[in-house]
Amino acid sequence: MRDKKYAGIIAGLFVVAITAFTIWGTDFLGSRNAAEAVAMDVKGTEGIKEASSMQDKDGNVTGYKVVTVSKGFAGEDVEITVSFEADGTKIAGFELGANNETPTLGGQIGEAAFVGSVTGVTAPVKIGTVGEGTEVEAVSGATLTSQAAATSINNAYNFIQSNK
């Protein structure tokens, strides 16, 4: 009976030790290798709301994230976040933020089809009819919002190139 009691305690200590070493070895769930956002100065930059470089623990840039504001339909502001890979040219992500676009028209630039068509493209971009010197197809019926997306991407790209 006494041996079984100690066996349970030893097994429990063993589990705690393995868990502690696992957490310690991954530096508390990978935070050692997690990218840290470092704010970039956007004062006086038209169309750029905020920007940051993503850096690893050694200070190496792993990417960029830029929040932009462009004019969409009826001159309304369209907020778009554009992420770039470490080279500052290849688009890693695209997200539609605050806007007053018609969901079934201009709002489509926030949907998977448009986001997927932009992701992986090298900036600067031209949006229009693919095959006519453009990389990304405009959303049908939402020319102004599609152009706002292109303006945002290109403004973000130009900002990164000027501030790397």
CNS distance restraints for C-alpha pairs under 8 A (distance, minus, plus):
assign (resid   1 and name CA) (resid   5 and name CA) 6.61 0.50 0.50
assign (resid   2 and name CA) (resid   6 and name CA) 6.62 0.50 0.50
assign (resid   3 and name CA) (resid   7 and name CA) 6.08 0.50 0.50
assign (resid   4 and name CA) (resid   8 and name CA) 6.33 0.50 0.50
assign (resid   5 and name CA) (resid   9 and name CA) 6.57 0.50 0.50
assign (resid   6 and name CA) (resid  10 and name CA) 6.01 0.50 0.50
assign (resid   7 and name CA) (resid  11 and name CA) 6.02 0.50 0.50
assign (resid   8 and name CA) (resid  12 and name CA) 6.07 0.50 0.50
assign (resid   9 and name CA) (resid  13 and name CA) 6.18 0.50 0.50
assign (resid  10 and name CA) (resid  14 and name CA) 6.07 0.50 0.50
assign (resid  11 and name CA) (resid  15 and name CA) 6.27 0.50 0.50
assign (resid  12 and name CA) (resid  16 and name CA) 6.28 0.50 0.50
assign (resid  13 and name CA) (resid  17 and name CA) 6.05 0.50 0.50
assign (resid  14 and name CA) (resid  18 and name CA) 6.17 0.50 0.50
assign (resid  15 and name CA) (resid  19 and name CA) 6.12 0.50 0.50
assign (resid  16 and name CA) (resid  20 and name CA) 6.08 0.50 0.50
assign (resid  17 and name CA) (resid  21 and name CA) 6.17 0.50 0.50
assign (resid  18 and name CA) (resid  22 and name CA) 6.08 0.50 0.50
assign (resid  19 and name CA) (resid  23 and name CA) 6.21 0.50 0.50
assign (resid  20 and name CA) (resid  24 and name CA) 6.02 0.50 0.50
assign (resid  21 and name CA) (resid  25 and name CA) 5.74 0.50 0.50
assign (resid  22 and name CA) (resid  26 and name CA) 6.33 0.50 0.50
assign (resid  23 and name CA) (resid  27 and name CA) 6.08 0.50 0.50
assign (resid  23 and name CA) (resid  28 and name CA) 4.99 0.50 0.50
assign (resid  23 and name CA) (resid  29 and name CA) 6.18 0.50 0.50
assign (resid  24 and name CA) (resid  28 and name CA) 5.85 0.50 0.50
assign (resid  26 and name CA) (resid  30 and name CA) 5.09 0.50 0.50
assign (resid  26 and name CA) (resid  31 and name CA) 7.73 0.50 0.50
assign (resid  26 and name CA) (resid  32 and name CA) 7.53 0.50 0.50
assign (resid  27 and name CA) (resid  31 and name CA) 5.97 0.50 0.50
assign (resid  27 and name CA) (resid  32 and name CA) 5.58 0.50 0.50
assign (resid  28 and name CA) (resid  32 and name CA) 7.74 0.50 0.50
assign (resid  30 and name CA) (resid  34 and name CA) 6.41 0.50 0.50
assign (resid  32 and name CA) (resid  57 and name CA) 6.51 0.50 0.50
assign (resid  33 and name CA) (resid  56 and name CA) 6.20 0.50 0.50
assign (resid  33 and name CA) (resid  57 and name CA) 6.11 0.50 0.50
assign (resid  34 and name CA) (resid  56 and name CA) 6.28 0.50 0.50
assign (resid  34 and name CA) (resid  57 and name CA) 7.26 0.50 0.50
assign (resid  35 and name CA) (resid  54 and name CA) 5.61 0.50 0.50
assign (resid  35 and name CA) (resid  55 and name CA) 5.06 0.50 0.50
assign (resid  35 and name CA) (resid  56 and name CA) 4.61 0.50 0.50
assign (resid  35 and name CA) (resid  57 and name CA) 7.04 0.50 0.50
assign (resid  35 and name CA) (resid  62 and name CA) 7.35 0.50 0.50
assign (resid  36 and name CA) (resid  54 and name CA) 5.37 0.50 0.50
assign (resid  36 and name CA) (resid  55 and name CA) 5.18 0.50 0.50
assign (resid  36 and name CA) (resid  56 and name CA) 6.30 0.50 0.50
assign (resid  36 and name CA) (resid  57 and name CA) 7.67 0.50 0.50
assign (resid  37 and name CA) (resid  52 and name CA) 5.78 0.50 0.50
assign (resid  37 and name CA) (resid  53 and name CA) 5.69 0.50 0.50
assign (resid  37 and name CA) (resid  54 and name CA) 4.56 0.50 0.50
assign (resid  37 and name CA) (resid  55 and name CA) 6.41 0.50 0.50
assign (resid  38 and name CA) (resid  52 and name CA) 5.15 0.50 0.50
assign (resid  38 and name CA) (resid  53 and name CA) 5.24 0.50 0.50
assign (resid  38 and name CA) (resid  54 and name CA) 6.19 0.50 0.50
assign (resid  38 and name CA) (resid  55 and name CA) 7.12 0.50 0.50
assign (resid  39 and name CA) (resid  50 and name CA) 7.83 0.50 0.50
assign (resid  39 and name CA) (resid  51 and name CA) 6.05 0.50 0.50
assign (resid  39 and name CA) (resid  52 and name CA) 4.26 0.50 0.50
assign (resid  39 and name CA) (resid  53 and name CA) 6.59 0.50 0.50
assign (resid  40 and name CA) (resid  50 and name CA) 7.46 0.50 0.50
assign (resid  40 and name CA) (resid  51 and name CA) 5.37 0.50 0.50
assign (resid  40 and name CA) (resid  52 and name CA) 5.02 0.50 0.50
assign (resid  40 and name CA) (resid  53 and name CA) 6.98 0.50 0.50
assign (resid  41 and name CA) (resid  50 and name CA) 7.89 0.50 0.50
assign (resid  41 and name CA) (resid  51 and name CA) 7.40 0.50 0.50
assign (resid  42 and name CA) (resid  48 and name CA) 6.52 0.50 0.50
assign (resid  42 and name CA) (resid  49 and name CA) 7.06 0.50 0.50
assign (resid  42 and name CA) (resid  50 and name CA) 6.14 0.50 0.50
assign (resid  42 and name CA) (resid  51 and name CA) 6.85 0.50 0.50
assign (resid  47 and name CA) (resid  68 and name CA) 5.48 0.50 0.50
assign (resid  47 and name CA) (resid  69 and name CA) 5.02 0.50 0.50
assign (resid  47 and name CA) (resid  70 and name CA) 6.22 0.50 0.50
assign (resid  47 and name CA) (resid 152 and name CA) 7.48 0.50 0.50
assign (resid  47 and name CA) (resid 155 and name CA) 6.95 0.50 0.50
assign (resid  48 and name CA) (resid  66 and name CA) 7.14 0.50 0.50
assign (resid  48 and name CA) (resid  67 and name CA) 6.10 0.50 0.50
assign (resid  48 and name CA) (resid  68 and name CA) 4.49 0.50 0.50
assign (resid  48 and name CA) (resid  69 and name CA) 6.29 0.50 0.50
assign (resid  48 and name CA) (resid 155 and name CA) 7.39 0.50 0.50
assign (resid  48 and name CA) (resid 156 and name CA) 7.09 0.50 0.50
assign (resid  49 and name CA) (resid  66 and name CA) 7.66 0.50 0.50
assign (resid  49 and name CA) (resid  67 and name CA) 5.37 0.50 0.50
assign (resid  49 and name CA) (resid  68 and name CA) 5.31 0.50 0.50
assign (resid  49 and name CA) (resid  69 and name CA) 6.63 0.50 0.50
assign (resid  50 and name CA) (resid  66 and name CA) 5.90 0.50 0.50
assign (resid  50 and name CA) (resid  67 and name CA) 5.16 0.50 0.50
assign (resid  50 and name CA) (resid  68 and name CA) 7.18 0.50 0.50
assign (resid  51 and name CA) (resid  64 and name CA) 7.43 0.50 0.50
assign (resid  51 and name CA) (resid  65 and name CA) 5.64 0.50 0.50
assign (resid  51 and name CA) (resid  66 and name CA) 4.24 0.50 0.50
assign (resid  51 and name CA) (resid  67 and name CA) 6.11 0.50 0.50
assign (resid  52 and name CA) (resid  64 and name CA) 5.83 0.50 0.50
assign (resid  52 and name CA) (resid  65 and name CA) 5.39 0.50 0.50
assign (resid  52 and name CA) (resid  66 and name CA) 6.51 0.50 0.50
assign (resid  53 and name CA) (resid  61 and name CA) 6.42 0.50 0.50
assign (resid  53 and name CA) (resid  62 and name CA) 7.56 0.50 0.50
assign (resid  53 and name CA) (resid  63 and name CA) 5.91 0.50 0.50
assign (resid  53 and name CA) (resid  64 and name CA) 4.39 0.50 0.50
assign (resid  53 and name CA) (resid  65 and name CA) 6.36 0.50 0.50
assign (resid  54 and name CA) (resid  61 and name CA) 5.65 0.50 0.50
assign (resid  54 and name CA) (resid  62 and name CA) 5.42 0.50 0.50
assign (resid  54 and name CA) (resid  63 and name CA) 5.06 0.50 0.50
assign (resid  54 and name CA) (resid  64 and name CA) 5.67 0.50 0.50
assign (resid  54 and name CA) (resid  65 and name CA) 7.53 0.50 0.50
assign (resid  55 and name CA) (resid  59 and name CA) 5.21 0.50 0.50
assign (resid  55 and name CA) (resid  60 and name CA) 5.21 0.50 0.50
assign (resid  55 and name CA) (resid  61 and name CA) 4.40 0.50 0.50
assign (resid  55 and name CA) (resid  62 and name CA) 5.40 0.50 0.50
assign (resid  55 and name CA) (resid  63 and name CA) 7.26 0.50 0.50
assign (resid  56 and name CA) (resid  60 and name CA) 5.48 0.50 0.50
assign (resid  56 and name CA) (resid  61 and name CA) 6.63 0.50 0.50
assign (resid  56 and name CA) (resid  62 and name CA) 6.63 0.50 0.50
assign (resid  61 and name CA) (resid  86 and name CA) 5.88 0.50 0.50
assign (resid  62 and name CA) (resid  85 and name CA) 6.56 0.50 0.50
assign (resid  62 and name CA) (resid  86 and name CA) 4.57 0.50 0.50
assign (resid  63 and name CA) (resid  83 and name CA) 7.17 0.50 0.50
assign (resid  63 and name CA) (resid  84 and name CA) 5.49 0.50 0.50
assign (resid  63 and name CA) (resid  85 and name CA) 4.44 0.50 0.50
assign (resid  63 and name CA) (resid  86 and name CA) 4.01 0.50 0.50
assign (resid  63 and name CA) (resid  87 and name CA) 7.32 0.50 0.50
assign (resid  63 and name CA) (resid  88 and name CA) 6.90 0.50 0.50
assign (resid  64 and name CA) (resid  83 and name CA) 5.49 0.50 0.50
assign (resid  64 and name CA) (resid  84 and name CA) 5.05 0.50 0.50
assign (resid  64 and name CA) (resid  85 and name CA) 6.54 0.50 0.50
assign (resid  64 and name CA) (resid  86 and name CA) 6.81 0.50 0.50
assign (resid  64 and name CA) (resid  88 and name CA) 6.77 0.50 0.50
assign (resid  64 and name CA) (resid 160 and name CA) 7.63 0.50 0.50
assign (resid  65 and name CA) (resid  81 and name CA) 6.96 0.50 0.50
assign (resid  65 and name CA) (resid  82 and name CA) 5.85 0.50 0.50
assign (resid  65 and name CA) (resid  83 and name CA) 4.32 0.50 0.50
assign (resid  65 and name CA) (resid  84 and name CA) 6.44 0.50 0.50
assign (resid  66 and name CA) (resid  81 and name CA) 5.60 0.50 0.50
assign (resid  66 and name CA) (resid  82 and name CA) 5.33 0.50 0.50
assign (resid  66 and name CA) (resid  83 and name CA) 6.29 0.50 0.50
assign (resid  66 and name CA) (resid 156 and name CA) 5.89 0.50 0.50
assign (resid  67 and name CA) (resid  79 and name CA) 6.97 0.50 0.50
assign (resid  67 and name CA) (resid  80 and name CA) 5.82 0.50 0.50
assign (resid  67 and name CA) (resid  81 and name CA) 4.31 0.50 0.50
assign (resid  67 and name CA) (resid  82 and name CA) 6.43 0.50 0.50
assign (resid  67 and name CA) (resid 156 and name CA) 7.75 0.50 0.50
assign (resid  68 and name CA) (resid  79 and name CA) 5.64 0.50 0.50
assign (resid  68 and name CA) (resid  80 and name CA) 5.27 0.50 0.50
assign (resid  68 and name CA) (resid  81 and name CA) 6.08 0.50 0.50
assign (resid  68 and name CA) (resid  82 and name CA) 7.70 0.50 0.50
assign (resid  68 and name CA) (resid 152 and name CA) 5.70 0.50 0.50
assign (resid  68 and name CA) (resid 155 and name CA) 7.63 0.50 0.50
assign (resid  68 and name CA) (resid 156 and name CA) 6.91 0.50 0.50
assign (resid  69 and name CA) (resid  77 and name CA) 6.11 0.50 0.50
assign (resid  69 and name CA) (resid  78 and name CA) 5.50 0.50 0.50
assign (resid  69 and name CA) (resid  79 and name CA) 4.55 0.50 0.50
assign (resid  69 and name CA) (resid  80 and name CA) 6.34 0.50 0.50
assign (resid  69 and name CA) (resid 152 and name CA) 6.72 0.50 0.50
assign (resid  70 and name CA) (resid  77 and name CA) 5.58 0.50 0.50
assign (resid  70 and name CA) (resid  78 and name CA) 5.31 0.50 0.50
assign (resid  70 and name CA) (resid  79 and name CA) 6.66 0.50 0.50
assign (resid  70 and name CA) (resid  80 and name CA) 7.94 0.50 0.50
assign (resid  70 and name CA) (resid 148 and name CA) 5.35 0.50 0.50
assign (resid  70 and name CA) (resid 149 and name CA) 7.62 0.50 0.50
assign (resid  70 and name CA) (resid 151 and name CA) 6.76 0.50 0.50
assign (resid  70 and name CA) (resid 152 and name CA) 6.08 0.50 0.50
assign (resid  71 and name CA) (resid  75 and name CA) 5.05 0.50 0.50
assign (resid  71 and name CA) (resid  76 and name CA) 5.34 0.50 0.50
assign (resid  71 and name CA) (resid  77 and name CA) 4.73 0.50 0.50
assign (resid  71 and name CA) (resid  78 and name CA) 5.89 0.50 0.50
assign (resid  71 and name CA) (resid 144 and name CA) 7.98 0.50 0.50
assign (resid  71 and name CA) (resid 145 and name CA) 7.67 0.50 0.50
assign (resid  71 and name CA) (resid 148 and name CA) 5.83 0.50 0.50
assign (resid  72 and name CA) (resid  76 and name CA) 5.32 0.50 0.50
assign (resid  72 and name CA) (resid  77 and name CA) 6.03 0.50 0.50
assign (resid  72 and name CA) (resid  78 and name CA) 5.84 0.50 0.50
assign (resid  72 and name CA) (resid 101 and name CA) 7.37 0.50 0.50
assign (resid  72 and name CA) (resid 144 and name CA) 5.34 0.50 0.50
assign (resid  72 and name CA) (resid 145 and name CA) 4.57 0.50 0.50
assign (resid  72 and name CA) (resid 146 and name CA) 7.97 0.50 0.50
assign (resid  72 and name CA) (resid 147 and name CA) 7.58 0.50 0.50
assign (resid  72 and name CA) (resid 148 and name CA) 5.41 0.50 0.50
assign (resid  73 and name CA) (resid 101 and name CA) 6.59 0.50 0.50
assign (resid  73 and name CA) (resid 106 and name CA) 7.63 0.50 0.50
assign (resid  73 and name CA) (resid 142 and name CA) 7.87 0.50 0.50
assign (resid  73 and name CA) (resid 144 and name CA) 5.47 0.50 0.50
assign (resid  73 and name CA) (resid 145 and name CA) 5.92 0.50 0.50
assign (resid  76 and name CA) (resid  99 and name CA) 7.46 0.50 0.50
assign (resid  76 and name CA) (resid 100 and name CA) 6.75 0.50 0.50
assign (resid  76 and name CA) (resid 101 and name CA) 7.94 0.50 0.50
assign (resid  77 and name CA) (resid  99 and name CA) 6.20 0.50 0.50
assign (resid  77 and name CA) (resid 100 and name CA) 7.54 0.50 0.50
assign (resid  78 and name CA) (resid  96 and name CA) 7.71 0.50 0.50
assign (resid  78 and name CA) (resid  97 and name CA) 7.08 0.50 0.50
assign (resid  78 and name CA) (resid  98 and name CA) 6.20 0.50 0.50
assign (resid  78 and name CA) (resid  99 and name CA) 4.67 0.50 0.50
assign (resid  78 and name CA) (resid 100 and name CA) 7.29 0.50 0.50
assign (resid  78 and name CA) (resid 101 and name CA) 7.77 0.50 0.50
assign (resid  78 and name CA) (resid 145 and name CA) 7.94 0.50 0.50
assign (resid  78 and name CA) (resid 148 and name CA) 7.22 0.50 0.50
assign (resid  79 and name CA) (resid  96 and name CA) 6.28 0.50 0.50
assign (resid  79 and name CA) (resid  97 and name CA) 4.79 0.50 0.50
assign (resid  79 and name CA) (resid  98 and name CA) 5.18 0.50 0.50
assign (resid  79 and name CA) (resid  99 and name CA) 6.21 0.50 0.50
assign (resid  80 and name CA) (resid  94 and name CA) 7.16 0.50 0.50
assign (resid  80 and name CA) (resid  95 and name CA) 5.69 0.50 0.50
assign (resid  80 and name CA) (resid  96 and name CA) 4.71 0.50 0.50
assign (resid  80 and name CA) (resid  97 and name CA) 5.30 0.50 0.50
assign (resid  80 and name CA) (resid  98 and name CA) 7.78 0.50 0.50
assign (resid  80 and name CA) (resid 149 and name CA) 7.25 0.50 0.50
assign (resid  80 and name CA) (resid 152 and name CA) 6.67 0.50 0.50
assign (resid  81 and name CA) (resid  93 and name CA) 7.89 0.50 0.50
assign (resid  81 and name CA) (resid  94 and name CA) 5.77 0.50 0.50
assign (resid  81 and name CA) (resid  95 and name CA) 5.09 0.50 0.50
assign (resid  81 and name CA) (resid  96 and name CA) 6.53 0.50 0.50
assign (resid  81 and name CA) (resid  97 and name CA) 6.98 0.50 0.50
assign (resid  82 and name CA) (resid  91 and name CA) 7.17 0.50 0.50
assign (resid  82 and name CA) (resid  92 and name CA) 7.70 0.50 0.50
assign (resid  82 and name CA) (resid  93 and name CA) 5.76 0.50 0.50
assign (resid  82 and name CA) (resid  94 and name CA) 4.73 0.50 0.50
assign (resid  82 and name CA) (resid  95 and name CA) 6.60 0.50 0.50
assign (resid  82 and name CA) (resid 152 and name CA) 7.73 0.50 0.50
assign (resid  82 and name CA) (resid 153 and name CA) 6.37 0.50 0.50
assign (resid  82 and name CA) (resid 156 and name CA) 6.92 0.50 0.50
assign (resid  83 and name CA) (resid  91 and name CA) 5.94 0.50 0.50
assign (resid  83 and name CA) (resid  92 and name CA) 5.21 0.50 0.50
assign (resid  83 and name CA) (resid  93 and name CA) 4.75 0.50 0.50
assign (resid  83 and name CA) (resid  94 and name CA) 6.35 0.50 0.50
assign (resid  84 and name CA) (resid  88 and name CA) 5.35 0.50 0.50
assign (resid  84 and name CA) (resid  89 and name CA) 6.27 0.50 0.50
assign (resid  84 and name CA) (resid  90 and name CA) 5.54 0.50 0.50
assign (resid  84 and name CA) (resid  91 and name CA) 4.52 0.50 0.50
assign (resid  84 and name CA) (resid  92 and name CA) 4.79 0.50 0.50
assign (resid  84 and name CA) (resid  93 and name CA) 6.79 0.50 0.50
assign (resid  85 and name CA) (resid  89 and name CA) 6.89 0.50 0.50
assign (resid  85 and name CA) (resid  90 and name CA) 5.61 0.50 0.50
assign (resid  85 and name CA) (resid  91 and name CA) 6.38 0.50 0.50
assign (resid  85 and name CA) (resid  92 and name CA) 5.59 0.50 0.50
assign (resid  88 and name CA) (resid 157 and name CA) 6.93 0.50 0.50
assign (resid  88 and name CA) (resid 160 and name CA) 6.26 0.50 0.50
assign (resid  88 and name CA) (resid 161 and name CA) 6.86 0.50 0.50
assign (resid  89 and name CA) (resid 122 and name CA) 5.40 0.50 0.50
assign (resid  89 and name CA) (resid 123 and name CA) 5.25 0.50 0.50
assign (resid  89 and name CA) (resid 124 and name CA) 7.58 0.50 0.50
assign (resid  89 and name CA) (resid 157 and name CA) 6.59 0.50 0.50
assign (resid  90 and name CA) (resid 120 and name CA) 5.87 0.50 0.50
assign (resid  90 and name CA) (resid 121 and name CA) 5.75 0.50 0.50
assign (resid  90 and name CA) (resid 122 and name CA) 4.30 0.50 0.50
assign (resid  90 and name CA) (resid 123 and name CA) 6.19 0.50 0.50
assign (resid  91 and name CA) (resid 118 and name CA) 7.06 0.50 0.50
assign (resid  91 and name CA) (resid 119 and name CA) 5.27 0.50 0.50
assign (resid  91 and name CA) (resid 120 and name CA) 5.14 0.50 0.50
assign (resid  91 and name CA) (resid 121 and name CA) 5.61 0.50 0.50
assign (resid  91 and name CA) (resid 122 and name CA) 6.10 0.50 0.50
assign (resid  91 and name CA) (resid 123 and name CA) 6.94 0.50 0.50
assign (resid  92 and name CA) (resid 119 and name CA) 5.53 0.50 0.50
assign (resid  92 and name CA) (resid 120 and name CA) 5.95 0.50 0.50
assign (resid  93 and name CA) (resid 115 and name CA) 7.54 0.50 0.50
assign (resid  93 and name CA) (resid 118 and name CA) 7.92 0.50 0.50
assign (resid  93 and name CA) (resid 119 and name CA) 5.57 0.50 0.50
assign (resid  94 and name CA) (resid 110 and name CA) 7.96 0.50 0.50
assign (resid  94 and name CA) (resid 115 and name CA) 5.85 0.50 0.50
assign (resid  94 and name CA) (resid 118 and name CA) 7.21 0.50 0.50
assign (resid  94 and name CA) (resid 119 and name CA) 6.76 0.50 0.50
assign (resid  95 and name CA) (resid 110 and name CA) 6.03 0.50 0.50
assign (resid  95 and name CA) (resid 115 and name CA) 7.29 0.50 0.50
assign (resid  96 and name CA) (resid 109 and name CA) 6.89 0.50 0.50
assign (resid  96 and name CA) (resid 110 and name CA) 4.79 0.50 0.50
assign (resid 101 and name CA) (resid 105 and name CA) 7.32 0.50 0.50
assign (resid 101 and name CA) (resid 106 and name CA) 5.18 0.50 0.50
assign (resid 101 and name CA) (resid 107 and name CA) 5.43 0.50 0.50
assign (resid 101 and name CA) (resid 145 and name CA) 7.69 0.50 0.50
assign (resid 102 and name CA) (resid 106 and name CA) 5.50 0.50 0.50
assign (resid 102 and name CA) (resid 107 and name CA) 5.62 0.50 0.50
assign (resid 103 and name CA) (resid 107 and name CA) 4.10 0.50 0.50
assign (resid 103 and name CA) (resid 108 and name CA) 6.44 0.50 0.50
assign (resid 104 and name CA) (resid 108 and name CA) 6.21 0.50 0.50
assign (resid 105 and name CA) (resid 139 and name CA) 7.46 0.50 0.50
assign (resid 105 and name CA) (resid 140 and name CA) 7.55 0.50 0.50
assign (resid 105 and name CA) (resid 141 and name CA) 6.14 0.50 0.50
assign (resid 105 and name CA) (resid 142 and name CA) 5.49 0.50 0.50
assign (resid 106 and name CA) (resid 139 and name CA) 7.31 0.50 0.50
assign (resid 106 and name CA) (resid 141 and name CA) 7.70 0.50 0.50
assign (resid 106 and name CA) (resid 142 and name CA) 4.95 0.50 0.50
assign (resid 106 and name CA) (resid 143 and name CA) 8.00 0.50 0.50
assign (resid 106 and name CA) (resid 144 and name CA) 7.90 0.50 0.50
assign (resid 106 and name CA) (resid 145 and name CA) 5.25 0.50 0.50
assign (resid 106 and name CA) (resid 146 and name CA) 7.19 0.50 0.50
assign (resid 107 and name CA) (resid 111 and name CA) 7.44 0.50 0.50
assign (resid 108 and name CA) (resid 114 and name CA) 6.98 0.50 0.50
assign (resid 108 and name CA) (resid 139 and name CA) 7.05 0.50 0.50
assign (resid 109 and name CA) (resid 113 and name CA) 7.97 0.50 0.50
assign (resid 109 and name CA) (resid 114 and name CA) 5.27 0.50 0.50
assign (resid 109 and name CA) (resid 115 and name CA) 6.62 0.50 0.50
assign (resid 109 and name CA) (resid 139 and name CA) 7.05 0.50 0.50
assign (resid 109 and name CA) (resid 145 and name CA) 7.61 0.50 0.50
assign (resid 109 and name CA) (resid 146 and name CA) 6.99 0.50 0.50
assign (resid 109 and name CA) (resid 149 and name CA) 7.61 0.50 0.50
assign (resid 110 and name CA) (resid 114 and name CA) 6.83 0.50 0.50
assign (resid 110 and name CA) (resid 115 and name CA) 6.37 0.50 0.50
assign (resid 111 and name CA) (resid 115 and name CA) 6.14 0.50 0.50
assign (resid 112 and name CA) (resid 116 and name CA) 5.68 0.50 0.50
assign (resid 113 and name CA) (resid 117 and name CA) 6.29 0.50 0.50
assign (resid 114 and name CA) (resid 118 and name CA) 6.39 0.50 0.50
assign (resid 114 and name CA) (resid 139 and name CA) 7.55 0.50 0.50
assign (resid 115 and name CA) (resid 119 and name CA) 6.08 0.50 0.50
assign (resid 117 and name CA) (resid 121 and name CA) 7.74 0.50 0.50
assign (resid 117 and name CA) (resid 136 and name CA) 6.23 0.50 0.50
assign (resid 117 and name CA) (resid 137 and name CA) 7.66 0.50 0.50
assign (resid 118 and name CA) (resid 136 and name CA) 6.39 0.50 0.50
assign (resid 121 and name CA) (resid 125 and name CA) 7.80 0.50 0.50
assign (resid 121 and name CA) (resid 135 and name CA) 7.37 0.50 0.50
assign (resid 123 and name CA) (resid 153 and name CA) 7.20 0.50 0.50
assign (resid 123 and name CA) (resid 154 and name CA) 6.64 0.50 0.50
assign (resid 123 and name CA) (resid 157 and name CA) 6.40 0.50 0.50
assign (resid 124 and name CA) (resid 153 and name CA) 7.08 0.50 0.50
assign (resid 124 and name CA) (resid 154 and name CA) 5.18 0.50 0.50
assign (resid 124 and name CA) (resid 157 and name CA) 6.55 0.50 0.50
assign (resid 125 and name CA) (resid 134 and name CA) 7.18 0.50 0.50
assign (resid 125 and name CA) (resid 135 and name CA) 6.34 0.50 0.50
assign (resid 125 and name CA) (resid 136 and name CA) 7.42 0.50 0.50
assign (resid 125 and name CA) (resid 150 and name CA) 6.23 0.50 0.50
assign (resid 125 and name CA) (resid 153 and name CA) 7.19 0.50 0.50
assign (resid 125 and name CA) (resid 154 and name CA) 6.54 0.50 0.50
assign (resid 126 and name CA) (resid 133 and name CA) 7.66 0.50 0.50
assign (resid 126 and name CA) (resid 134 and name CA) 4.97 0.50 0.50
assign (resid 126 and name CA) (resid 135 and name CA) 6.05 0.50 0.50
assign (resid 126 and name CA) (resid 136 and name CA) 6.73 0.50 0.50
assign (resid 126 and name CA) (resid 150 and name CA) 6.33 0.50 0.50
assign (resid 127 and name CA) (resid 134 and name CA) 5.61 0.50 0.50
assign (resid 127 and name CA) (resid 135 and name CA) 6.39 0.50 0.50
assign (resid 127 and name CA) (resid 136 and name CA) 4.94 0.50 0.50
assign (resid 127 and name CA) (resid 137 and name CA) 5.80 0.50 0.50
assign (resid 127 and name CA) (resid 138 and name CA) 5.57 0.50 0.50
assign (resid 127 and name CA) (resid 146 and name CA) 6.88 0.50 0.50
assign (resid 127 and name CA) (resid 147 and name CA) 6.65 0.50 0.50
assign (resid 127 and name CA) (resid 150 and name CA) 6.12 0.50 0.50
assign (resid 128 and name CA) (resid 132 and name CA) 7.70 0.50 0.50
assign (resid 128 and name CA) (resid 134 and name CA) 5.94 0.50 0.50
assign (resid 128 and name CA) (resid 135 and name CA) 7.91 0.50 0.50
assign (resid 128 and name CA) (resid 136 and name CA) 6.50 0.50 0.50
assign (resid 128 and name CA) (resid 137 and name CA) 5.23 0.50 0.50
assign (resid 128 and name CA) (resid 138 and name CA) 4.87 0.50 0.50
assign (resid 129 and name CA) (resid 134 and name CA) 6.40 0.50 0.50
assign (resid 129 and name CA) (resid 136 and name CA) 7.30 0.50 0.50
assign (resid 129 and name CA) (resid 137 and name CA) 5.17 0.50 0.50
assign (resid 129 and name CA) (resid 138 and name CA) 6.49 0.50 0.50
assign (resid 130 and name CA) (resid 134 and name CA) 5.11 0.50 0.50
assign (resid 130 and name CA) (resid 135 and name CA) 5.88 0.50 0.50
assign (resid 130 and name CA) (resid 136 and name CA) 6.01 0.50 0.50
assign (resid 130 and name CA) (resid 137 and name CA) 5.35 0.50 0.50
assign (resid 131 and name CA) (resid 135 and name CA) 7.75 0.50 0.50
assign (resid 138 and name CA) (resid 142 and name CA) 7.35 0.50 0.50
assign (resid 138 and name CA) (resid 143 and name CA) 6.43 0.50 0.50
assign (resid 138 and name CA) (resid 146 and name CA) 5.45 0.50 0.50
assign (resid 138 and name CA) (resid 147 and name CA) 7.83 0.50 0.50
assign (resid 139 and name CA) (resid 143 and name CA) 6.57 0.50 0.50
assign (resid 139 and name CA) (resid 146 and name CA) 6.09 0.50 0.50
assign (resid 142 and name CA) (resid 146 and name CA) 6.03 0.50 0.50
assign (resid 143 and name CA) (resid 147 and name CA) 6.07 0.50 0.50
assign (resid 144 and name CA) (resid 148 and name CA) 6.17 0.50 0.50
assign (resid 145 and name CA) (resid 149 and name CA) 6.30 0.50 0.50
assign (resid 146 and name CA) (resid 150 and name CA) 6.45 0.50 0.50
assign (resid 147 and name CA) (resid 151 and name CA) 6.05 0.50 0.50
assign (resid 148 and name CA) (resid 152 and name CA) 6.02 0.50 0.50
assign (resid 149 and name CA) (resid 153 and name CA) 6.15 0.50 0.50
assign (resid 150 and name CA) (resid 154 and name CA) 6.05 0.50 0.50
assign (resid 151 and name CA) (resid 155 and name CA) 5.88 0.50 0.50
assign (resid 152 and name CA) (resid 156 and name CA) 6.02 0.50 0.50
assign (resid 153 and name CA) (resid 157 and name CA) 6.06 0.50 0.50
assign (resid 154 and name CA) (resid 158 and name CA) 6.01 0.50 0.50
assign (resid 155 and name CA) (resid 159 and name CA) 6.07 0.50 0.50
assign (resid 156 and name CA) (resid 160 and name CA) 6.22 0.50 0.50
assign (resid 157 and name CA) (resid 161 and name CA) 6.18 0.50 0.50
assign (resid 158 and name CA) (resid 162 and name CA) 6.15 0.50 0.50
assign (resid 159 and name CA) (resid 163 and name CA) 6.09 0.50 0.50
assign (resid 160 and name CA) (resid 164 and name CA) 5.66 0.50 0.50
